Amino acid sequence: PMTEEDLNEIYFCRIPLEALAASCAAKNRQEDDLLFLKARLDAMEHALVKADGEAFFGDNVAFINRVHQVTGNRMLSSLLSIVEKHAMRYRYFAHTHSRTMLQNSAEGLHGLYESIRARKSAQSKQRMLALMRKAHRLIADVLRDHPGLSVPES
């Protein structure tokens, strides 16, 4: 079962690691990374218009994974991979059950892309922090809206 307690523990780790990754990505990105990220953003926009949460989520994951790769830090990428495995089902559920989650992701990732493109490391970090904090709240809301997914804490 998915619980809010587990979600909170995952995001306690995920938020600062993602912010660090965004900061590094702004420093290390290359033109092919920007092309890839922009293509994923365009695909997410298309999926948002069609209200296709599954397609949106696939491109969202690809975007985030590319940010992780661009960090140039194998340990950070490895840690994020571990955290992502735990976050994935929560993220998928929220993306397929909440239009607000899709809209938040689209807006946040557009801003993140622009700061990475401009090589603004501190701004990338702040934008990722804001995106992850809001995503955490939205996922928690979706969990509360679907109480059958979790079991009472003992």
C-alpha positions in Angstrom: 0.0 0.0 0.0 1.0 3.6 -0.5 1.0 5.7 2.6 1.5 9.3 3.3 4.2 8.4 5.8 6.2 6.6 3.1 5.6 9.5 0.7 6.9 12.0 3.3 10.1 9.9 3.9 10.7 9.6 0.1 10.3 13.3 -0.5 12.4 14.2 2.5 15.3 12.6 0.5 14.1 13.5 -3.0 13.6 17.2 -2.7 17.2 18.2 -1.8 18.8 15.6 -4.2 16.7 16.8 -7.1 17.6 20.4 -6.3 21.3 19.5 -6.3 20.8 17.7 -9.6 19.1 20.7 -11.2 21.9 23.0 -10.1 24.6 20.6 -11.6 22.6 20.2 -14.8 22.6 23.9 -15.4 26.4 23.9 -15.2 27.0 20.8 -17.3 24.3 20.7 -19.9 25.1 20.5 -23.6 23.1 21.5 -26.6 21.9 17.9 -27.2 20.6 17.8 -23.6 18.6 21.0 -24.3 17.2 19.5 -27.5 16.1 16.3 -25.6 14.6 18.3 -22.7 12.7 20.6 -25.1 11.3 17.6 -27.0 10.1 16.0 -23.8 8.4 19.3 -22.8 6.7 19.5 -26.2 5.5 16.0 -25.8 4.2 16.7 -22.3 2.3 19.7 -23.6 0.7 17.5 -26.3 -0.2 14.9 -23.7 -1.7 17.6 -21.4 -3.9 18.8 -24.1 -5.1 15.3 -24.8 -5.5 14.6 -21.0 -3.2 11.6 -21.5 -1.6 11.2 -18.0 0.3 8.0 -19.0 2.0 9.6 -22.0 2.7 12.8 -19.9 4.2 10.7 -17.2 6.5 8.8 -19.5 7.9 12.1 -20.9 8.1 13.5 -17.4 10.2 10.6 -16.2 12.5 10.9 -19.3 13.0 14.6 -18.6 13.9 14.1 -15.0 16.2 11.2 -15.8 18.1 13.3 -18.3 18.6 16.0 -15.7 20.1 13.3 -13.5 22.4 12.1 -16.2 23.6 15.7 -17.0 24.8 16.2 -13.4 28.1 14.5 -14.3 28.1 13.0 -10.8 27.7 9.3 -10.7 27.0 9.1 -7.0 24.3 11.7 -7.2 22.7 9.9 -10.1 22.9 6.6 -8.3 21.3 8.0 -5.2 18.5 9.6 -7.2 17.9 6.3 -9.0 17.3 4.6 -5.7 15.0 7.4 -4.5 13.2 7.4 -7.8 12.4 3.7 -7.6 10.5 4.4 -4.4 8.8 7.6 -5.7 7.7 6.2 -9.0 4.4 4.6 -8.1 3.4 7.7 -6.1 4.3 9.9 -9.0 2.6 7.7 -11.6 -0.6 7.5 -9.5 -0.7 11.3 -9.1 0.0 12.0 -12.8 -2.8 9.6 -13.9 -5.3 10.8 -11.4 -4.8 14.6 -11.1 -4.9 17.2 -13.9 -3.5 19.6 -11.3 -0.4 17.4 -11.0 0.0 17.5 -14.8 -0.3 21.2 -14.9 2.1 21.7 -12.0 4.7 19.5 -13.6 4.3 21.2 -17.0 4.7 24.7 -15.6 7.5 23.7 -13.2 9.5 21.8 -15.8 9.2 24.7 -18.3 10.7 27.1 -15.8 13.4 24.6 -14.9 14.2 24.1 -18.6 14.6 27.8 -19.0 17.0 28.2 -16.1 19.0 25.1 -17.2 19.2 26.5 -20.7 20.4 29.9 -19.3 23.0 28.0 -17.2 21.6 29.6 -14.0 22.6 27.1 -11.4 21.1 28.8 -8.3 17.8 29.5 -10.1 17.6 25.9 -11.4 18.0 24.7 -7.8 15.3 27.0 -6.5 12.9 26.1 -9.3 13.4 22.4 -8.7 12.9 22.9 -4.9 9.6 24.7 -5.6 8.5 22.1 -8.1 9.3 19.1 -5.8 7.7 20.7 -2.8 4.5 21.4 -4.7 4.5 17.9 -6.2 4.9 16.4 -2.7 1.8 18.3 -1.5 -0.2 17.4 -4.6 0.7 13.7 -4.4 -0.3 13.7 -0.7 -3.7 15.3 -1.7 -4.3 12.6 -4.3 -3.5 9.9 -1.7 -6.0 11.5 0.7 -8.6 11.6 -2.1 -8.1 7.8 -2.5 -8.1 6.4 1.0 -8.4 2.8 -0.2 -4.8 2.9 -1.4 -3.2 3.1 2.1 -3.6 1.2 5.3 -4.0 2.9 8.7 -0.7 3.4 10.4 -0.3 1.2 13.5 
